[in-house]
């Protein structure tokens, strides 16, 4: 056991056995750790060790898990909400063990506190904000009064080329260069879209007009990500229609929490999601550290 009750391990099964209930206790707020850690679990290889192995940590007090972190092989540090006075301790532990996060993603306050702790611990590491978002959770699904013409259709293998093309266009639109690089390199499965389930909204003549994807259910939670409509097809209600389609499918499949992230500076999408039943519950931020590996997705 490390000081201050932080316990670190490379054993993902042991970590989930001890921290899984904590992660599932707030599935909406913990949606990114749930999906990231599940992806690490399903894609693990037995020969990964040392610097190439993911690291998992849990903070315990009074016999209960209070917070967790995970550090992926590509340097993605994910944190659940953590008191500011605990980020200094975590930064020290990671530094002493030779770990250098490339970037940190967490709720706004936690991400900012850790970025400052890491800057103090490594004076050469300059934290640069690269991601800022609202987190929304679905309440009562409310389809738009004006229903877009057409229907939803689950994308299949024959749609792969269009899905990849639209995901790339989405990344260009939101400035996700790391995801673009992975897609361009042919590393679709390693991109953040590789494990998604995609649905098209098609016009009455069968032409795809919009697209939405969802994660698999983890801890009762499904995240909608991404939602994309090509610029020339916007303004017809297609994004709302496909979001309702995948949200309803998630509920039907048994999800208790359906969430999505939105850009704070996009009032159109924020208003749309609120109209169909999503409510803002938290803000999240990502900081990249200038010394580290390139911002390389997962």
C-alpha positions, 0 to 999 in steps of 0.5 A: 500500500502506498501512502495516503491509501492510494493503491496502484496495480497493473492487474485490471481484474483485481482492480475491477473486483475492488473498484467496480462497484464504485465506478458503477455507483455513478455511471453517468459521471463515470462514463469515460472511465467505465468505457475506457477501462472496459476497452483496456480489459477486452483488448489486453494482451498477456505479454504487456508489461512494464512501461507498456502496461496500463496502470490503475489506482484507487483511493480508499478511506474508511474501507471504501473506494473514494476515487480512481485513476487509470493511465493507458499505454499511450499516456491518457490519464483518466480521473474520477472527481478528486479533492484538490489536496489529493492531486499533489499526492497522486502526481508525486506517486506517478512521478516516483514510479516513472510515469509521465501522463501525456494528457489528463481528462476529468471533470473540470475541477479535478482536471485543473487541479491535477494539471497544476499539481503536475506542473509544480511537480515537473516544472518543464511540463506546461499544461495546455487545455485541449478539450472542454465539454458539457456532460448531458444525461437523458431524462425523459426521451422527448422526440421532436414535434416536427419529425424528420422524414425518413427512418433509422437504420443500423449500419452494417459492414457494407457501410464501413467506408461511409462510417469511416469517412463521416467519422473523419469529417467529424474529427476535422470539424471538432479539431480532433487531430489525433483521431484523424491521424489514426484513421488516416493510418488505417488504425480504425480499431485503435481509434476511439470509434473502433468499438462503436455501434453506428446508426444512420438516419436515412431520407425516404429514398434511402440516402444516409443524412446523419449518423450517430454512434453508441458505446456498448452498455457498461455498468448500465451506461451507454454514451452517444458519441459521435453525432454527425450530419454533413454541413449541406444536410443540416437544418432538417432535423436529421441529427435530432432524429438519429439521436432519438433513434439511438437513445431509444435503442439504448433504453430498450437494450436495458441502459439505465443511464444514457449520456453524451458530451457536447461542445459548450460553444455550440448552442445549436447542439446544446439546445437540441439535446435539451429539447429531446430530454437531455439535462446538463449534469457536469463539465469536463476538461482535458489538458495536454502536457507539452513534454509528453507523447503526441496526443494520440487518442486512446 
